[in-house]
Amino acid sequence: MDMDQLDWQRAVPDGEDLPEYLEVAAGPDGRIYMRESRTPDKVVITTQAKWDAFIKGVKAGEFDDFVE
């Protein structure tokens, strides 16, 4: 798959222009692609089900202790 054809979404806080950020894209194959802006050639691929479980955990606060 050509990674440049994916619709990459940046995870940048509103009003901030950070030099490094996370990008996420949903592929036409149903998989989720993630990369960091400083190393865009290194892409992590996961399934939609695993991504949904991760998002559910974020919303439930399961990872809040990582940001403190």
N, C-alpha and C positions, 0 to 999 in steps of 0.2 A: 504494500500500500504506500502511496506517495503521501508522506506526512504533511507536505505543504498544501495539499488539497483539503485537509481537515479544517473545520471552523473552530480554531482555537479560541477559548475564552480565558481571559486573564483574571486571576484572583488578586485584585489590587483594591485595597480599602479606598472608599470614596475620598476624593480630594488629595490623594497621595500619588506621587509619581516615583515609584521605587525602582532602583536599578535592577533588582532581581525579583522575580515573581513566579508563581506557579501557573501553568496553563493546562486546561482540560478540554478535551474534545470527544464528542460521541461519533464513532465511526459508522459508516454505512453497513458494516458487518455486525453491528450491535454491541461491539466492545467499546470500552472507555479507555482513552489514551491520556497520559499525563506526562508533563515534562517541566523542567525548570528553564527559565529564560536564558541563564548563563550556559547551559549545556543542552540546547534543543535537539541534538542528535541522539541523546539518551532518552528513550521513551519507555515508560512503564505502561503495560497493557493489562487491563483487568476486565472482568465480566460486568454486565449491568447489575446482576444480583449482588455481587460483592460491593459495587459502588453504592447501591441503594442501602446496603447494611451499614456502610461507612457513614453515609449522610445521616442515616437514622441515629447512629451513635453520636455524631457531632451535635445534632439537634437535641439529643437527650443529655448532653453535657459530659459524656463519657471521657472526653479528651481534655477537659478544662484544666486539669492539673498540669498539662504540658506547657501552658502559656503563662503560668504564674511564676 
